[in-house]
Amino acid sequence: MVMDKLGESLQNALRKLVGANRIDENVVNEVVRDIQRALLTSDVNVQLVMSMSKRIKDRALKEELPKGRDPRDHVVKIVYEEMVSIMGKSAEIQLKPQTIMMVGLQGSGKTTTISKLCRYFQKKGLKPAVIGADNFRPGAYQQLKTLCDKLNVPMYGEENEKDAVGIVTRGMKSIEKYEVKIIDTAGRHALEADLIEEMENINAVLKPDHKFLVMDAAIGQLAGQQAKAFNDAIGITGIIITKLDGTAKGGGALSAVSETKAPIAFIGTGETSADFERFDPDGFISRLLGMGDIKALIERVEGSISPEDVDVDKIMKGRFTLNDMYSQMEAMNKMGPLKQIMQMLPGGLGGLKLSDKQLEETKQRMDSYKVIMDSMTENEKNDPKIINASRIARISMGSGRPQEDVRELLKYYKTMQTAFKTMSGKAGGRSLQKFARKGAMNDVFKNM
């Protein structure tokens, strides 16, 4: 993934700061050169990179060091602040009834993004509905309907009707009772005059709260020109950048858009709804630099896990069973790929860092644990202390896993049980329970 490569390059650059005996001009110059190389490889605009580099150098060498701050930490903070500044701001998305108009060129991923947006609002407790006003692209109606049906999201469309404004007008009456109304519009291969005119007409009739432009990250620095053209036509309120996982131009798209002052609303890094998130410049850069993003982690947890998934009150009182651990694993699966979750955990430059191979091994181990627990009785899962040698042999045979794996699972369970008891003993109150409910339970991940 391009952001993985960029993040790794930036983190390697900052490690030179951590490892340096003292912070002098030579060290700063070397680190800045590495940062420049990383950003330019990711297609960030040359002038933007150079101006940012100059600011980093000037601040690192001339800015007075705050009292009590380590020089290394100070330079890292400067790099973080300057990188956030080139990412622009994020669009404001309020969780209230609203109408959203989606625009973009053909092939930008607009239809798939609409389904992800629907899922986003569903997780927030709002009821979305969709109007399919793209009858220009063959198959657009059926594709959108299939995606909406999978999510149980109502969709209004008229497959053979060419009057997009008429479809929108009738569609708004049809889905009037729904809280979030999302309107798909036709894309083209380029910014043709008829596309612009159709968008302007729909915008005039609809008067939407938001107008989101969907752009493929592969467009790179040309994203700025595209954003400006759409913004001049209808006044874009937010941009969604898709496919950040599949191109070396992702940095170019992100930074070019920021130059237009059009805020980025969401970013997509894959095909599933888990690969779609609100864009937060601070959290995004924090993750790239290996500092984690607890804000995004909490949002991911709150959008994926219900109180029924994990009984926090019971766990925090020390009654943690294998059934609870099983539920915990199921809940984590709902949060999306483990790699994404790990990137959101704080840890600094020397923190928790697993390779792709280690992450895959961890996932396989968790899957194996679930198979083993499926071969246990309810009594065994509720009271693991009763699992003796003969029970281990039976569970091993039933699950098709070696006895060593069963013992490893029981050892992992005891580690988790001890971790939760320690947490409960240290804080033992509403604050810890509230903290746990929000998902900031790093021990769960560290002990994997």
Secondary structure, DSSP 8 states (H G I E B T S, - for coil): -HHHHHHHHHHHHHHHHHH-SS--HHHHHHHHHHHHHHHHHTT--HHHHHHHHHHHHHHHHHS---TT--HHHHHHHHHHHHHHHHT--B----SSSEEEEEE--TTSSHHHHHHHHHHHHHHTT--EEEEE---SSTTHHHHHHHHHHHHT--EEE-TT---HHHHHHHHHHHTTT-SEEEEE----SS--HHHHHHHHHHHHHH--SEEEEEEEGGGGGGHHHHHHHHHHHH---EEEEE-TTS-TTHHHHHHHHHHTT--EEEEE-SSSGGGEEE--HHHHHHHHTT---HHHHHHHHHHH--TTTS-HHHHHTT---HHHHHHHHHHHHHT--HHHHHHHS---TTS----HHHHHHHHHHHHHHHHHHHTS-HHHHH-GGG--HHHHHHHHHHHT--HHHHHHHHHHHHHHHHHHHHHHHHH-SHHHHHHHHTT--HHHHHT-
